Amino acid sequence: MSAPSAEAIPAMDLTLHIESPAAGGISIARHEGQVVFVTGAIPGETVRARTEAGTAAKFLRADVTEVLDASEHRVRDRREQFLAEDAQSPRLFGGMEFAHVDLAHSRELKAQALSDQLSRIGHIDRSVDVAAAPGETTGLNWRTRVQLAVDGHGRLGMLAPRSHDVVPLVSAPLATSAIAEVALTSLRLPGADRLEFAWSGDRGAAIVRGDCDPSALTDLAQALPAQWSVLADARNGSGRKRISTKGGHTKLSVVRGEDQLIEKVAGRDYRVAADGFWQVHEQAPQLLSAQVNAVLSEKTQMITDLFCGVGLLGISAADATGARLYGVEGAKSAIENAKVNAKGLNAAFDASRVDRVTIPNSDVIVLDPPRSGAGKAVTRALLESSAKTIVYVSCDAATLARDLAVLVDGGFAIESLRGFDLFPLTAHVETVTVLRR
């Protein structure tokens, strides 16, 4: 006998009063005692919203269809300026959760959501401000790395919220000027899955993913200025995608230019793969490395940098103090670049899973994990280490709160926890936490 199916709940149109911000750039309302997570609203507003149809759950999800009583912090949705003429208005795209909110107020909402997650998940009661990046005025033109979707006709755009539908765009949203200047409507990439842009200083790379028509790659190279390299997923002789044995990543073939970029921070060059990890906001590398360096003292002799990437934070710290450096990162290609970037320093690096290495005796441990956070094995290793100071850089408040709870319970105290709006107009926030014992 089959199990009974969950009760189906039809979509509903509701009038809601928005109470408070929540993680992910959404807001909280209540309908007959049930929590409703609302997209496109601002706390304090009264809105008309349509819920998603689905099965019975403890909460509902809804999208604003009409604003009945608007917040003073509401502005015209900034996404409209990026839409192509043939975009099905008012269909908007995801990834700009605060596009309709005044920039300064969006930072206040992020700070409230961050404090809520610290309290609810980590049982850490702490009020945290979210500061603007240096020189930030509009929240636009800051992304040095952008991913665009490609529709069935080869047009470029972004995915609609909670959908695989591509919304065609005229330019890349939030992108730094060199990327924003690329006219997307003039490009077609039939067969491609996505197009990635990366920009550094005065050079950039465009990376085409998927089984793109070779003639379209030639057209792309001709359409982009000479300072752009063009790369694509490599193919074997049969035309199938060729997979690297190093980490399972698709190899890239160079259509034009180079497969590496050079980033400059505080006078030092950092080599990074065109498709490798680098801080997205153009001000983030300098800001975050300065935050880490401010924690160090002249007595710092050994620094360990976990999830080090191409070495930015650890190398900057070792350069500032003269300390020895040990860095760990799972991506072998990033470690190869880290070794180049650390020229002149007393530094060693391992290409390994961070949760499997033995941390050497260290004065300071720096970590900048992915959104999934450090996790149980790494936090346990931190507690068992000799380090008296930890600098935890995070882009995810929930996993940060989870990991901080373990570290605090294990004997570390939070000396400072600062938030930085290094993802303006999106739901994300960067934090730098200093822990001592």
N, C-alpha and C positions, 0 to 999 in steps of 0.2 A: 504494500500500500504506500503510495507516494506521500511525502510530507506536504502539509498544506502550504500554499504559496502565501507570501507576505501580502498584506492588504495594499491594494493600489490606491494612491492618493492623486486625484486630478489636480491640474494647475488651477490656481485661484487668484483672483484680483483682490488685493487687500489694501486698506488704508492703515498706515503704520506710523507711529512716532519713533524716531530713531534715538536710541538711548546712549550708546557708547561705541567707541572704536573697537575693532577686533584685529587679530593677526591677519595678514594677507590683504590689508587695505580695504576690508569690508567693514560693515557696521552691524550693530546688534539692535533688534527690535523684538517685540513679543506680540503674539497673537493668541488670545485665549490661554495665556500662561505658557505657550510653547515658544521657544527661542527661534527667531528668524534671522538668518545671516543675509544681509541686504547688500547688494553690489550697486554702486553708483549713488549712494546717499552720504550725508554728512550728519554726525550727531547733532541733535537739536531740531532737525527738520521733520516735517510731516510730509509723507510721500504716498503715492499710489504705486504699488509694486505687484508684479506677477510672479507667483511661486513656480518652481519647477515641478512637473509631474513626476511621480516616482512611487516608491514603496514607503510604507509607514516608517518613520524614524523619530528620534528624540528632538530633531530640529528640522526647520524648513530652510530652503535657499530661495532667494527672490531677487529680481532685477527691477530697478526703478523704471517705471513707465511715465510717471508724471510727478513733478515736484509741486506740492500744494502750498507749503510754507517753507520758503528757501532760507538757508543759512546765509548770514552776511559774508561767509567765507567761500561761498559758491562762485565760480567763474565759468565763463564759456568753456566747454570741453576742448582742450588743446588738441585732441586727436583729429579734430575736423580739418585742421590745416594740412594734414598729411594724406588725406584721402584722394585717390584718383577720381577723375570725373565719372568713371563707370562703376565706382564702388556703390553698392546698394545702400544708400543713405536711408535711415540713420545707422546702418550696421557699422559698429566700431570694432576696434581690435583690442586684444589683451595686452598686458604688460605695462600699462600706464594707469594704475589703479587710482591715482590721485590727479588725473588729468583735469578733473572738474573742481579742484580744491585750490584755494590760495596757497602759494608755496610755503610761506611761513607757518600757516595753520597745519599744513600737511606734516610738518616736522613735529608739531605739538601732538598730533594724532599718533604719529609713530612712537613718540616718547611714552604716551599713555599705554599703547599696546605693548611696548617693550617692558615697562614696569609691571604690567599685568601678567605677562608671561614669566617674568622673574619670580613674581609672587606665587602664581598658580602652579607652575611646574617646578621651580627650584626652591620654593618657600623662602625666598629672599626678598624682604621688604626694602625696596630701594627706589627712590625717585631718580630718574635718569633724564638729563637733557639730551636732545639730538641737535648737534651743531651743524651749520651749513659748511660746505667746503669753501676754502678761500676763493673769494671773487664770485661766488655763485649768486646770481641775481634773478634768473628766469627759470632755472631747472631744466633748461633745454641745452643742447649742444655740448654734452659731456661724455657720451659713450665713445670709447676708442675701439670697442668690439661690439659688433652688431650681427645678429642672425636674422635672415629674411626667409620667409616661406616662398614656395613657387607653386602656382596653381597648374591645372591641367593644360593651360594654354601657354605656359612658360612665363606668365606675368609674376612680378615680384610684389610681395606684400607681407602682412602679418596675419596670424591666425585670429579669428574671432574668438571671444572668450568662451572657454569650455567647448571648443569646437575644432574640427579639422578644416573648416572652410577658410579659404584665403581671402582677405580683404585687400584689394590692390591699392598701392600707395604711390605717391609721386616722389617721395623722398624718405630716407630712413629716419624714423622718429628718435629723438633724443641724441642723435649722433653728433660727434664732433664735426666741425665745419667741413673738413675735407671729405668725409663720408656723406654728409648731408647734401653736398653739392652734386652728387651723382644723381642724374635724372633717371629714376627707376622706370618710368613709363617708356623710355627709349630702349630698354633692354628686354630681351626675351631669352629664356633658358629652357627650351622644351626638354623634358625628360629629367631635369634636375630635381633633387629633393629640397635643397635650400642653397642660399648664397650667404657666405660669411664675409664680413669686412673686418679688417684689423688695420689700425693706423698708429704710426709712431713717428713723432717729430715731423719729418718732411717726406716720409715714405709710407706706403700702405700695401696691403695684400688683399686680393679678392679670391676666395676659395669656393669652388663650385663642388657641391656634394651630390652624388647620385649619378645616374646613367645619362648624362647630358649629351646632346647632339654635338659632335666635335666642331661642326661649323659654327655653332653658337659660342663655343669657347673662343674661336678666332674672332668672331664679331665682338665679344666682350673685351678682348685685348685691344681691339681697334677703337672701341668706344671710350675706354678709360685712358686718362693721361699717362705719360711715360713713367711717372713716379709710382704707379701701381704695378705690383707683381700680380700675375694671374696663375693660380694653381687649381688643380682638379684631382678628384679621386683617380688613382692610377688604375690601369687596366692590364690584364695579361694578354697573351696572344689571341685568346678566344674572344676577347672583348669583355670578359667578366671582371668584376671588381677584384683587385689583388689586395690581399690582406697581409699586413706585416706580421712577422712572428714576434715583434717586440710589443707586448701589451695588447695585441689584438686590434690595433688601430689601423684604419685604412691608410695606406701609403699615398703620398701626394706626388703627382707629376707636375713639373714646372712648365707651364705654357709660355710664360714670359717672366723674366726677372729672377728673384731669389726666394728661397723658402724660409728665410730668417729675417727678423727685424731687430733693430738696435734701439733699446730704450735707454735714456739718459736720466739718472737720478743723482742729484747732489754731486755732479761732476764725474760720476762713474758710469761706464757703459755696461748694459746688461743685454746679452744676446738671448733672444727668445724665439722659438719656432713660430712661424706665421699663424699656426693654429694652436699654439700652446697657451697655457694659462698666464695671464697678466692682469693686474688690477684694472677694472673697466673704466672707472672715472679718471679723467686725465690728471686730476690733482691727487688721487689716492696714493700712488707710490711714494711721493714726497711726504705727504701728511702722515701716513701710517709708519713709515720708517722713522720719521722724527718722533712720533709718539713712543715707539719702542726705544729709541736711543735715549730719550729723556729719563727712562727708568734706570739706566745703567750708571755705574759709578766707576771711578778710576781703579777700584779694587777688582772689577770684573775681569776674570782671567780665562774663563771657559764658558762658551755659549753653545747650546744645542738648539737647532732650528728644525722643528718637526713639520712635515708637510711643506717643505721649503720651496718647492717649485724650482725656479731658476736661481733662487738664492737671495732675492731682494732683501728681506728683513734681516736675515742673519748676516749677510755680507755687509750691509750698511752698518749693523751693530758692531761687527768685528773691525770694520774700517775705522769706526769712531773711537774704539777703545783699545785696539791692538790685541784684543783677546783671541784665543784660539777658537775655532769654529768647527762644529760637526753638524752636517745637514743631512736630512733623510727625506726622500720623496719616492713615490712608487713609479713614476714615469721615468724610464731610463733616458729618454731624449732630454728631459728637463735637467737631469743630473749632469749629463754631458755638457750642457750649457752652463750649469752652475759652476762647474770646474773651471771653465773659461772665464766666467764672470768674476771669480774669486782670485784672479791673478794678483800676486804680490802679497797675499794674506796667508796665514798659517791655518789652512782649512782642509777638511776632509769631508767627502760626501759618499753616501750609500744610496743606490737605487734599490729600495726595498719597501715592503709594506711597513708602515710606521708602527703598527700594532705587533710587529714581530722582532723589532730591534731591541738591543740592550742600550739604554741611555747611559752614556759615560758620565763620570763625575762632572757636574756642571754647576756654575754659580747661578746661571739664568737659563731658563728654557722658554723659547718662543714657539708658539704654534699658531698656524693659520689654516685650520682644517676646512674641508668642503662643507656644504650645508648640512651634511649628516653629522657633523661635529666630531669630537675626539673619540667618543665611545668608551665602553667599559674597560677594555684592555689598555688603552692609552692613558686614561685617567688613573688607573691602578698603577701603571708604570711611573706616572708623574708623582704619585704619593710615595712610591718606593724609591724615588731618585734622591740624590743629595741636594738638589736645587732648593734654595731658599726663596727664589723669586720665579714666578711664572708670568709671562705676558701672553694672554690669550686673545687673539684677533679673530672675530667671528662675523659672519654675514647672516646668521640665522639665530634669532632670539630664543627659539624653543630648545634647540639642541645646546645652545650656550647655557641656558638655565638648568637643563638636565645635568650637564657636566660640572657646572659650578657647584651644584648641590653636593656632588660627590667630593669635590676638592675641599669645600668648606667643612663638610662632615669629617674629612680626613686630616684636618689640622691647618689648612690654609685660611687666611683671612683676606677678604677683598679690601685692598687699599684704595682702589679707584675703579670706576666703571664709567666709561664715556661713550656716548653715541655720536655717530657722524653720518650725515645725510649724503652718503656717497652713491646713492641710487635715487636721485631726486625724481619725484612724481611717480615712483613705483612703490610697491609695498615693502621693499627691502631697506634694511638699515645696517650699517657697519658698527661694530663695537670694539673697544680696546679695554680689556680688563687686566688690572695688575693685582696679583695675589702674592702675599708674603707669608713666611712662617719663621 
